[in-house]
């Protein structure tokens, strides 16, 4: 069945589902279906998707949420695990782990290294501004929320197509709690983590401390002959390893019945190796179609090879990763929040945050690091080339003040003021030439490239916003809600060619209408506008003599891209709370896409710049269901069908400038109208089954299996090369008492070898594909003691 047919059939399917849901209780009564009693109903998760605590069932937004129990039993440790169980979300962090790219509802962006992304990520309401800082793991997390669709009205400009919320567990004022967990797995996996919370003054002041150390050697073999000579900052015999640590301390105080205060500090530090990756290059003869240069094809048609190969043959090379490749990042978050109850119906909330981060990443850019690259840098000898990206740091302060009112009648309103002041430094270098590896070669450090042609690009952003929401009960069951945010933004960018200012202001609304058939059935419709802010191109652009080019205004600045989204959905708890079934149908109209292009007069040492070109649409359906079939057996299911395509007459400038198209593989004029968006899957589903039981009155056990599928994705807007589909199986089983638990887990149990993502690098001078392979089978055991 084609995706097009699936999407055309969606309105009928949704209408059928919604109408059937509303008649299910009657049908069940008429058939006199016996009630199935369960010891535990489906967990009802409270979320803060609209900045207040609400049941998922009660809000007119598609939200997928994971509690701490969910994360443990589903082996969720990072965002790519979250994506496995979230219909409509995909996530990959690419070869060095520093370009985390969440994609919601197929609306992917051209460039994964932009300052602004299509999906915003927050921890306890604090915006995380860079991709290398957003995958925080699950230590100390009470839940993770994935909010789908444009959320610019409440979350800000860059929640363009959705938001991911980390919510940490708070200290308790009344009792002490704590735990220690140890993880041991193959590939040298060793973790120890713990938390402890205790009241310092009962019911008045409490403190909580957390900490975690995690090490992993990796899974895929590194075939580089010097892999066993890697330094501490480097990639050794196995690929994809890490040394991570995180820690935090938080306080909660309630000096009066009306006043609640929070103070928290968290640090997340990571040193990671390169993942299993290879490089397909036009000038190495690896590509097989499209335009040509010096007799070499410049396009890859068909699937990415399932293993790294010698050019023009089926001979596998193995993964050759230079031992100097690594990524090191450090991120710190300080947050203060206070809530004061002015009355039983009104409160005021304030939050201050400071978030800082820095990263240094080195990856080998040669097709074969053993051969190196000749003739591209003085003294025109053989070198190893590296992409020293990302390199940089950020420092953001923010303040948010909100006044909220909730009447007994159900009338709710909230108004808020938000300010942010931040600085972001991008100091990477796409073409650093280093000597060929020898046993005495030093690791590449920030000081190594200080004299090179680094970006030296700084963006300082000041933003002020007024936002609010009002919910008005029209009848006892029908509620109308309106949200809006007015933002005034100023960006100052500077690089080695000067300093530049970009200013903009915009108003973005969201409207919804929801109807409660009863406390456990909701149907809704919504209209929302999303915006991702424009900015300044601070890329290093050089001419043939390596001199910097001062960009003209039409290339120095780019504008915002915007979307309008329409959604209808239904949320239901049926059969005495044993079945939860939610569905959403959406349509997204996206204009002025921010895309990567090569500047006029650029050379092979030039970074791409951003411009606004073309339009796209995304439409589809998402379904989620959990069913407590018996006292012991629980099933869950998720499905997303999506059709995300470029609108007619959308032109890809980079295809034209790179001379890739020959009117056979793709249009020589760069017309990509009707093509599918890159890194977008038309089908995702997950299915899980869990059996819970008791050994005796003190011991419980469970066993769980989860299957997740993601269909193929196109690497670029050209729709020529594809990343194959994947099906992953995860298994987990555990035994527990009130005080302890032991779990055995297997991830990718079938040991599937698959390409998870790929960089696509296209310019007038070179065309490369850089695929990264997903993790192989990993097996481990987790033991946890609660006190």
Residue pairs with C-beta under 8 A, 6 or more apart in sequence:
3 641
3 642
3 643
3 682
3 683
4 643
6 641
6 643
6 682
7 619
7 620
7 641
7 642
7 643
10 585
10 619
10 620
10 621
10 641
11 585
13 621
14 568
14 583
14 585
14 621
17 570
17 583
17 623
18 523
18 570
18 583
21 521
21 570
21 572
21 574
21 581
22 517
22 521
24 572
24 574
24 575
25 574
28 575
35 575
35 576
36 575
36 578
36 628
36 629
36 630
37 631
38 578
38 628
38 630
38 631
39 631
40 628
40 692
41 576
41 577
41 578
41 628
42 573
42 577
42 578
42 579
42 580
42 626
42 628
42 634
43 67
43 69
43 70
44 55
44 56
44 57
45 55
45 56
45 65
45 66
45 67
45 143
46 53
46 54
46 55
46 56
47 53
47 54
47 55
47 56
47 59
47 63
47 65
47 143
47 145
47 165
48 54
48 145
48 165
48 167
49 56
49 59
49 61
49 63
49 145
49 147
49 165
50 59
50 61
50 154
50 469
50 483
51 125
51 154
51 402
51 414
51 469
52 404
52 412
52 414
56 63
56 65
56 571
56 582
57 520
57 522
57 571
57 572
57 573
58 516
58 522
60 481
60 512
60 513
60 514
60 522
60 524
60 525
60 526
60 569
61 147
61 148
61 149
61 512
61 526
62 88
62 147
62 148
62 149
62 567
62 569
62 582
62 584
62 586
62 622
63 145
63 146
63 147
63 148
64 85
64 86
64 87
64 89
64 145
64 146
64 148
64 624
64 638
65 143
65 144
65 145
65 146
66 74
66 76
66 82
66 85
66 143
66 144
67 142
67 143
68 138
68 141
68 142
68 143
68 169
70 76
71 77
71 138
71 141
71 144
72 743
73 690
73 702
73 704
73 732
73 734
74 81
74 85
74 688
74 704
74 706
74 730
74 732
75 81
75 730
75 732
75 745
75 747
76 82
76 85
76 138
76 144
77 137
77 138
78 135
78 137
78 138
79 91
79 93
79 100
79 102
79 134
79 135
79 164
80 91
80 92
80 93
80 756
82 89
82 91
82 144
82 146
82 164
83 89
83 90
83 91
83 102
84 686
84 706
84 708
84 728
84 730
85 638
85 686
85 688
85 706
85 708
86 146
86 638
87 622
87 623
87 624
87 638
87 639
87 640
87 684
87 685
87 686
88 104
88 105
88 106
88 148
88 620
88 622
88 640
88 642
88 684
89 102
89 103
89 104
89 146
89 148
89 162
90 102
90 103
90 679
90 680
90 681
90 684
90 710
91 100
91 101
91 102
91 103
92 100
92 101
92 679
92 756
92 757
92 772
93 99
93 100
93 101
93 131
93 135
94 100
94 101
94 112
94 757
94 759
94 772
95 274
95 275
95 277
95 363
95 759
95 770
95 772
96 272
96 274
96 275
96 325
96 327
96 361
96 363
97 132
97 135
97 270
97 272
97 275
97 327
98 131
98 132
98 327
98 329
98 359
98 361
98 389
98 390
99 112
99 113
99 131
99 132
99 390
100 131
100 132
100 134
100 135
101 108
101 109
101 112
101 117
101 131
101 679
102 117
102 118
102 119
102 121
102 134
102 162
102 164
103 118
103 119
103 679
103 680
104 118
104 119
104 146
104 148
104 149
104 161
104 162
105 148
105 149
105 161
105 162
105 586
105 588
105 618
105 620
105 640
105 642
105 644
106 618
106 620
106 642
106 643
106 644
106 677
106 680
106 681
106 682
107 118
107 161
107 563
107 588
107 590
107 616
107 618
107 644
107 677
107 680
108 118
108 644
108 677
108 678
108 679
108 680
109 117
109 118
109 593
109 594
110 593
110 594
110 595
110 596
110 678
110 717
111 594
111 595
111 596
111 608
111 610
112 131
112 759
113 131
113 389
113 390
114 594
114 610
115 129
115 130
115 424
115 426
115 459
115 535
116 157
116 158
116 160
116 532
116 533
116 535
117 131
117 158
117 160
117 532
118 160
118 161
118 162
118 532
119 159
119 160
119 161
119 162
119 163
119 164
120 127
120 128
120 151
120 155
120 156
120 158
120 159
120 160
120 162
120 163
120 164
121 127
121 128
121 134
121 163
121 164
121 165
121 166
122 128
122 155
122 163
122 164
122 165
122 166
123 136
123 165
123 166
123 167
123 168
123 266
123 333
124 166
124 167
124 168
124 264
124 335
124 337
125 165
125 335
125 337
125 351
125 353
125 400
126 333
126 335
126 351
126 353
126 355
126 398
127 156
127 158
127 355
127 396
127 398
127 420
128 134
128 355
129 355
129 357
129 394
129 396
129 422
129 424
130 357
130 359
130 390
130 392
130 394
130 424
131 390
132 327
132 329
132 357
132 359
132 361
132 390
133 268
133 329
133 331
133 355
133 357
133 359
133 394
134 164
136 166
136 246
136 268
137 212
137 244
137 246
137 268
138 144
139 193
139 195
139 210
139 212
139 246
140 168
140 169
140 195
140 210
140 248
140 266
141 166
141 167
141 168
141 169
142 167
142 168
142 169
142 170
143 167
144 164
144 165
144 166
144 167
145 163
145 164
145 165
145 167
146 162
146 163
146 164
146 165
147 155
147 159
147 162
147 163
147 164
147 165
148 161
148 162
148 584
148 586
148 622
149 161
149 162
149 526
149 528
149 530
149 565
149 567
149 586
149 588
150 159
150 160
150 161
150 162
150 508
150 510
150 528
150 529
150 530
150 563
150 565
150 588
151 159
151 162
151 163
151 510
151 528
151 530
152 158
152 159
152 160
152 485
152 508
152 510
152 528
152 529
152 530
152 531
153 467
153 469
153 483
153 484
153 485
153 508
153 509
153 510
153 528
153 529
154 467
154 469
154 483
154 485
154 510
155 163
156 418
156 463
156 465
156 485
156 487
157 463
157 487
157 489
157 506
157 508
157 531
157 532
157 533
157 560
158 532
158 533
159 530
160 530
160 531
160 532
160 561
160 563
161 530
161 563
161 588
168 248
168 250
168 264
168 266
169 195
169 208
170 208
170 250
170 252
170 262
171 197
171 198
171 199
171 206
171 207
171 208
171 250
171 251
171 252
172 197
172 199
172 206
172 252
173 199
173 202
173 203
173 204
173 205
173 206
173 252
173 254
174 199
174 202
174 203
175 199
176 196
176 197
176 198
176 199
177 196
177 197
177 786
177 787
178 194
178 195
178 196
178 197
178 198
178 786
178 787
179 194
179 195
179 784
179 785
179 786
179 787
180 192
180 193
180 194
180 784
180 785
180 787
181 191
181 192
181 193
181 194
181 782
181 783
181 784
181 785
182 191
182 192
182 782
182 783
182 784
183 189
183 190
183 191
183 192
183 214
183 780
183 781
183 782
183 783
184 190
184 191
184 780
184 781
185 216
185 778
185 779
185 780
185 781
186 778
186 779
186 780
187 216
187 217
187 218
187 219
187 238
187 241
187 778
188 215
188 216
188 217
188 218
188 238
188 241
189 214
189 215
189 216
189 217
189 778
189 780
190 214
190 215
190 216
191 212
191 213
191 214
191 215
192 212
192 213
193 210
193 211
193 212
193 213
193 214
194 210
194 211
194 212
195 208
195 209
195 210
195 211
196 208
196 209
197 206
197 207
197 208
197 209
198 206
198 207
198 208
199 205
199 206
200 206
200 207
203 254
204 253
204 254
204 255
205 251
205 252
205 253
205 254
206 251
206 252
206 253
207 249
207 250
207 251
208 249
208 250
208 251
209 247
209 248
209 249
210 246
210 247
210 248
210 249
211 245
211 246
211 247
211 248
212 244
212 245
212 246
212 247
213 244
213 245
214 242
214 243
214 244
214 245
215 241
215 242
215 243
215 244
216 240
216 241
216 242
217 236
217 238
217 241
218 236
218 238
218 239
218 240
218 241
218 273
219 238
219 239
219 240
219 276
219 775
219 776
219 778
220 238
220 239
220 240
220 275
220 276
220 319
220 773
220 776
221 237
221 238
221 239
221 318
221 319
222 235
222 236
222 237
222 238
222 239
222 319
222 320
222 321
222 323
223 317
223 318
223 319
223 320
224 320
224 321
224 322
224 323
224 369
224 370
224 437
225 370
226 323
226 437
226 439
227 235
227 236
227 237
227 321
227 323
228 236
228 237
229 323
229 439
230 236
230 323
230 324
231 323
231 324
231 442
231 443
233 271
233 326
233 328
233 443
233 445
234 273
234 323
234 324
234 325
234 326
234 443
235 241
235 273
235 274
235 321
235 322
235 323
235 324
235 325
235 326
236 273
236 323
238 273
239 273
239 274
239 275
239 276
239 319
239 321
240 272
240 273
240 274
240 275
240 276
240 775
241 272
241 273
242 270
242 271
242 272
242 273
243 270
243 271
243 272
244 268
244 269
244 270
244 271
244 272
245 269
246 266
246 267
246 268
246 269
247 266
247 267
248 264
248 265
248 266
248 267
249 264
249 265
250 262
250 263
250 264
250 265
251 261
251 262
251 263
251 264
252 260
252 261
252 262
253 260
253 261
253 262
254 260
254 261
255 261
257 341
258 340
258 341
258 342
259 338
259 339
259 340
259 341
260 338
260 339
260 340
261 336
261 337
261 338
262 335
262 336
262 337
262 338
263 335
263 336
264 333
264 334
264 335
264 336
265 332
265 333
265 334
265 335
266 332
266 333
267 330
267 331
267 332
267 333
268 330
268 331
268 332
269 329
269 330
269 331
270 327
270 328
270 329
270 330
271 326
271 327
271 328
272 326
272 327
272 328
273 321
273 325
273 326
274 321
274 325
274 326
274 327
274 363
274 364
275 772
275 773
276 319
276 321
276 772
276 773
277 319
277 321
277 770
277 771
277 772
277 773
278 308
278 317
278 319
278 320
278 770
278 771
279 365
279 366
279 367
279 768
279 769
279 770
280 286
280 287
280 300
280 304
280 305
280 367
280 768
280 769
280 770
280 771
281 287
281 367
281 766
281 767
281 768
282 293
282 296
282 297
282 298
282 766
282 767
282 768
283 293
283 294
283 296
283 766
284 296
284 311
284 367
285 296
285 297
285 311
285 312
286 300
286 311
286 312
286 367
286 769
287 296
287 297
287 298
287 299
287 300
287 767
287 769
288 297
288 299
288 300
288 301
288 302
289 297
289 299
289 300
289 301
289 664
289 665
289 720
290 297
290 298
290 299
290 301
290 660
290 661
290 662
290 664
290 665
290 666
290 720
291 297
291 298
291 299
291 659
291 660
291 661
291 662
292 298
293 659
298 658
298 659
298 660
298 767
299 660
299 661
299 665
299 666
299 718
299 720
299 721
299 767
300 715
300 720
300 721
300 769
301 665
301 720
301 721
302 720
302 721
302 722
303 712
303 721
303 722
303 723
303 724
304 715
304 721
304 722
304 723
304 724
304 755
304 758
304 769
304 771
305 771
306 724
306 753
306 755
307 316
307 753
308 316
308 317
308 318
308 319
308 320
309 315
309 316
309 317
310 316
310 317
317 368
319 773
320 368
320 369
320 370
321 364
321 369
322 364
322 366
322 369
322 384
322 386
322 437
323 437
324 362
324 364
324 384
324 386
324 434
324 437
324 441
324 443
324 444
325 362
325 363
325 364
325 386
326 361
326 362
326 443
327 359
327 360
327 361
327 362
328 359
328 360
328 361
329 357
329 358
329 359
329 360
329 361
330 357
330 358
330 359
331 355
331 356
331 357
331 358
332 355
332 356
332 357
333 353
333 354
333 355
333 356
334 353
334 354
334 355
335 351
335 352
335 353
336 351
336 352
336 353
337 349
337 350
337 351
337 352
338 349
338 350
338 351
339 347
339 348
339 349
340 347
340 348
340 349
341 347
342 348
345 405
345 406
345 407
345 408
346 403
346 404
346 405
346 406
347 403
347 404
348 401
348 402
348 403
348 404
349 400
349 401
349 402
349 403
349 404
350 399
350 400
350 401
350 402
351 398
351 399
351 400
352 397
352 398
352 399
353 396
353 397
353 398
354 395
354 396
354 397
355 394
355 395
355 396
356 393
356 394
356 395
356 396
357 393
357 394
358 392
358 393
358 394
359 390
359 391
359 392
359 393
360 388
360 391
360 445
360 446
361 388
361 389
361 390
361 391
361 428
362 386
362 387
362 388
362 432
362 444
363 386
363 387
363 389
364 384
364 385
364 386
365 373
365 385
365 386
365 387
365 430
365 431
366 372
366 373
366 384
366 385
369 384
369 437
371 382
372 382
372 383
372 384
372 385
372 436
373 382
373 383
373 384
373 385
373 433
374 380
374 381
374 382
374 383
376 383
376 385
376 431
376 433
376 604
377 383
377 385
377 431
377 433
382 436
383 433
383 434
383 435
383 436
384 433
384 434
384 435
384 436
384 437
385 431
385 432
385 433
385 434
386 432
386 433
386 434
386 444
387 428
387 429
387 430
387 431
387 432
388 428
388 429
388 430
388 432
388 444
388 449
388 454
389 428
389 429
389 430
390 426
390 428
391 426
391 427
391 428
391 429
391 446
391 449
391 454
392 424
392 425
392 426
392 427
392 428
393 424
393 425
394 422
394 423
394 424
394 425
395 422
395 423
396 420
396 421
396 422
396 423
397 420
397 421
397 422
398 418
398 419
398 420
398 421
399 417
399 418
399 419
399 420
400 416
400 417
400 418
400 419
401 416
401 417
401 418
402 414
402 415
402 416
402 417
403 414
403 415
403 416
404 412
404 413
404 414
405 411
405 412
405 413
405 414
406 412
409 473
410 471
410 473
410 479
411 471
411 472
411 473
412 469
412 470
412 471
413 468
413 469
413 470
413 471
414 468
414 469
414 470
415 466
415 467
415 468
416 466
416 467
416 468
417 464
417 465
417 466
418 463
418 464
418 465
418 466
418 467
419 462
419 463
419 464
419 465
420 461
420 462
420 463
421 460
421 461
421 462
421 463
422 460
422 461
423 458
423 459
423 460
423 461
424 458
424 459
424 460
424 461
425 457
425 458
426 455
426 457
426 458
426 459
426 538
427 454
427 455
427 456
427 457
428 454
428 455
429 449
429 452
429 453
429 454
429 455
430 605
430 607
431 453
431 604
431 605
432 444
432 448
432 449
432 452
434 441
434 444
434 448
435 441
442 448
453 540
453 542
453 546
453 605
454 540
455 495
455 538
455 539
455 540
455 607
456 495
456 496
456 540
457 493
457 494
457 495
457 538
457 539
457 540
458 493
458 494
458 495
458 538
459 491
459 492
459 493
459 535
459 536
459 538
460 491
460 492
460 493
461 489
461 490
461 491
462 489
462 490
462 491
463 487
463 488
463 489
463 490
464 487
464 488
464 489
465 485
465 486
465 487
465 488
466 485
466 486
467 483
467 484
467 485
467 486
468 483
468 484
468 485
469 481
469 482
469 483
470 481
470 482
471 479
471 480
471 481
472 479
472 480
472 481
473 479
474 480
477 515
477 516
477 517
478 513
478 514
478 515
478 516
479 513
479 514
479 515
479 516
480 511
480 512
480 513
481 511
481 512
481 513
481 514
482 509
482 510
482 511
483 509
483 510
483 511
484 507
484 508
484 509
484 510
485 507
485 508
486 505
486 506
486 507
487 505
487 506
487 507
487 508
488 505
489 503
489 504
489 505
489 533
490 501
490 502
490 503
491 501
491 502
491 503
491 533
491 535
491 536
492 499
492 500
492 501
492 502
493 499
493 500
493 501
493 502
493 535
493 536
493 538
494 500
494 538
495 538
495 540
496 540
496 548
497 548
497 549
497 550
497 551
498 550
500 536
500 556
500 557
502 534
502 535
502 536
502 557
504 533
504 534
504 559
504 560
506 531
506 560
508 529
508 530
508 531
509 527
509 528
509 529
510 526
510 527
510 528
510 529
511 526
511 527
511 528
512 524
512 525
512 526
512 527
513 524
513 525
513 526
514 522
514 523
514 524
514 525
515 522
515 523
515 524
516 522
517 523
520 572
520 573
520 574
520 577
521 570
521 571
521 572
521 573
521 574
522 570
522 571
522 572
523 568
523 569
523 570
524 567
524 568
524 569
524 570
524 571
525 566
525 567
525 568
525 569
526 565
526 566
526 567
526 568
527 564
527 565
527 566
528 564
528 565
528 567
529 562
529 563
529 564
529 565
530 562
530 563
530 564
530 565
531 560
531 561
531 562
531 563
532 560
532 561
532 562
532 594
533 560
534 557
534 558
534 559
534 560
534 594
534 612
535 557
535 558
535 610
536 556
536 557
537 551
537 555
537 556
537 557
537 558
537 599
537 609
537 610
539 599
539 606
539 607
539 608
539 609
540 548
540 605
540 606
540 607
541 548
541 549
541 551
541 599
541 601
541 602
541 606
541 607
541 609
542 548
542 549
542 602
542 603
542 605
542 606
543 549
543 601
543 603
544 603
546 603
546 605
549 599
549 601
549 602
551 599
551 609
555 599
555 600
555 609
555 611
558 594
558 609
558 610
558 611
558 612
559 592
559 612
560 592
561 590
561 591
561 592
561 593
561 594
561 612
562 590
562 591
562 592
563 588
563 589
563 590
563 591
564 588
564 589
565 586
565 587
565 588
565 589
566 586
566 587
566 588
567 584
567 585
567 586
567 587
568 584
568 585
569 582
569 583
569 584
569 585
570 581
570 582
570 583
571 582
572 579
572 580
572 581
572 582
573 579
573 580
574 580
574 581
577 628
578 627
578 628
578 629
579 625
579 626
579 627
579 628
580 624
580 625
580 626
580 627
581 623
581 624
581 625
582 623
582 624
582 625
583 621
583 622
583 623
583 624
584 621
584 622
585 620
585 621
586 618
586 619
586 620
586 621
586 622
587 617
587 618
587 619
588 617
588 618
588 619
589 615
589 617
590 615
590 616
590 617
590 618
591 615
592 612
592 613
592 615
593 612
593 613
593 614
593 615
593 616
593 650
594 610
594 611
594 612
595 610
595 611
595 612
595 613
595 614
595 652
595 653
595 654
596 608
596 609
596 610
596 654
597 608
597 609
597 610
597 611
597 613
597 653
597 654
597 657
598 606
598 608
598 609
598 653
598 654
598 657
598 658
598 763
598 764
599 606
599 608
599 609
602 763
602 764
603 765
604 763
604 765
604 766
606 763
608 654
608 763
611 653
613 650
613 651
613 652
613 653
614 646
614 647
614 650
614 651
614 652
614 672
615 646
615 647
615 650
616 644
616 645
616 646
616 647
616 650
616 677
617 644
617 645
617 647
618 642
618 643
618 644
618 645
618 677
618 680
619 642
619 643
619 644
620 640
620 641
620 642
620 643
620 644
621 639
621 640
621 641
622 638
622 639
622 640
623 637
623 638
623 639
623 640
624 636
624 637
624 638
625 635
625 636
625 637
625 638
626 634
626 635
626 636
626 637
627 634
627 635
627 636
628 634
629 635
632 691
632 692
632 693
633 689
633 690
633 691
634 689
634 690
634 691
634 692
635 687
635 688
635 689
635 690
636 686
636 687
636 688
636 690
637 685
637 686
637 687
637 688
638 684
638 685
638 686
638 687
639 684
639 685
640 683
640 684
640 685
641 682
641 683
642 680
642 681
642 682
642 683
642 684
643 676
643 682
644 676
644 677
644 680
645 674
645 675
645 676
645 677
646 672
646 673
646 674
646 675
646 676
646 677
646 717
647 673
648 673
648 674
649 671
649 673
650 671
650 672
650 673
651 669
651 670
651 671
651 672
652 670
652 672
652 717
652 718
653 670
654 762
654 763
655 661
655 666
655 670
655 672
655 717
655 718
655 762
656 668
656 669
656 670
657 763
657 764
658 762
658 763
658 764
658 767
659 764
660 666
660 718
660 762
660 767
661 667
661 668
661 669
661 670
661 718
662 668
665 718
665 720
666 672
666 718
666 719
666 720
672 717
672 718
672 719
675 714
675 717
675 718
675 719
676 682
676 714
676 719
677 714
677 717
678 713
678 714
678 715
678 716
678 717
678 760
679 713
679 714
679 715
679 757
680 713
680 714
681 710
681 711
681 712
681 713
681 725
682 711
683 709
683 710
683 711
684 708
684 709
684 710
684 711
685 708
685 709
686 706
686 707
686 708
686 709
687 706
687 707
688 704
688 705
688 706
688 707
689 704
689 705
690 702
690 703
690 704
691 702
691 703
691 704
692 700
692 701
692 702
693 700
693 701
693 702
694 700
694 701
695 701
695 735
698 737
698 738
699 735
699 736
699 737
700 735
700 736
700 737
701 733
701 734
701 735
701 736
702 733
702 734
703 732
703 733
704 731
704 732
704 733
705 729
705 730
705 731
706 729
706 730
706 731
707 727
707 728
707 729
708 727
708 728
708 730
709 725
709 726
709 727
709 728
710 725
710 726
711 725
712 722
712 723
712 724
712 725
713 722
713 723
714 720
714 721
714 722
714 723
715 721
715 722
715 723
715 758
715 760
715 769
716 760
716 762
721 758
721 760
721 769
723 755
723 756
723 757
723 758
723 771
724 754
724 755
726 752
726 754
726 756
726 774
727 750
727 752
728 747
728 748
728 750
728 752
728 774
729 748
729 749
729 750
730 745
730 746
730 747
730 748
730 749
731 745
731 746
731 749
732 743
732 744
732 745
732 746
733 743
733 744
733 745
734 741
734 742
734 743
734 744
735 741
735 742
736 742
738 786
739 785
739 786
739 787
740 783
740 784
740 785
740 786
741 782
741 783
741 784
741 786
742 781
742 782
742 783
742 784
743 781
743 782
743 783
743 784
744 780
744 781
745 779
745 780
745 781
745 782
746 777
746 778
746 779
747 775
747 777
747 778
747 779
748 774
748 775
748 776
748 777
748 778
749 777
750 777
751 776
751 777
752 774
753 773
753 776
754 773
754 774
755 771
755 772
755 773
755 774
756 772
756 773
756 774
757 771
757 772
758 769
758 770
758 771
758 772
759 768
759 769
759 770
760 768
760 769
760 770
761 767
761 768
761 769
761 770
